[in-house]
């Protein structure tokens, strides 16, 4: 056997390891497009956001209305809030919603769905099978 030092053996072992590809997130939190009309704030891409997050529009609307402390309604594709709210605040609340109600608590993937059992709401991950309870929105 050829006499090799530790460094050359280590380099040889590293060369044989598979190359690690950079992890690219396939899930991006949608950017909120807002406009202020009088005393109302309108999220123009509300339906696109709910489709991306795979969540019920009424659930997200209820969450945002509660977090922003303002009445809200939806007219199909848009969400309308009855006060002037800066876009960055809405974006921040949406990111909080994603952490609380979309991403799996175990594997951090967005492949989840909300499941109601009795009076408790669970977030169930379709990727790893984890299940954890989430706060109900009142």
Residue pairs with C-beta under 8 A, 6 or more apart in sequence:
4 12
27 109
27 110
29 94
29 95
29 98
30 45
30 48
30 49
30 52
30 53
30 94
31 91
32 43
32 45
32 49
32 87
32 90
32 91
32 94
33 43
33 44
33 45
34 41
34 42
34 43
34 44
34 85
34 87
34 90
35 41
35 42
35 44
36 42
36 84
39 82
39 83
39 84
40 80
40 81
40 82
40 83
40 84
41 80
41 81
41 83
41 84
41 85
41 90
42 78
42 79
42 80
42 81
43 49
43 78
43 79
43 80
43 81
43 90
44 77
44 78
45 77
46 57
46 60
46 61
46 74
46 77
46 78
46 79
47 57
47 76
47 77
47 78
49 60
49 94
50 56
50 57
50 60
53 60
53 97
53 98
53 102
53 110
54 102
54 110
54 112
54 113
55 101
55 102
55 114
56 114
57 74
57 79
58 74
59 101
59 114
59 137
60 97
61 72
61 73
61 74
61 79
62 137
63 93
63 97
63 101
63 137
64 72
64 79
64 81
64 90
64 93
64 94
64 97
65 71
65 72
65 81
66 137
66 138
67 93
67 96
67 97
68 81
68 83
68 85
68 89
68 90
68 93
70 81
70 82
70 83
70 85
71 81
71 82
72 79
72 80
72 81
72 82
73 79
73 80
74 80
98 110
100 134
100 135
101 114
101 123
101 134
102 110
102 112
102 123
103 109
103 110
103 112
104 110
104 111
104 112
104 123
104 125
104 127
104 128
104 130
105 123
105 130
105 132
106 125
106 128
106 130
106 132
107 125
107 127
107 128
107 130
109 125
109 127
109 128
111 125
111 126
111 127
112 123
112 124
112 125
112 126
113 123
113 124
113 126
114 121
114 122
114 123
114 124
114 134
115 121
115 122
115 123
115 124
115 131
116 122
119 136
120 133
120 136
121 133
121 134
121 135
121 136
122 131
122 132
122 133
122 134
123 131
123 132
123 133
123 134
124 130
124 131
125 131
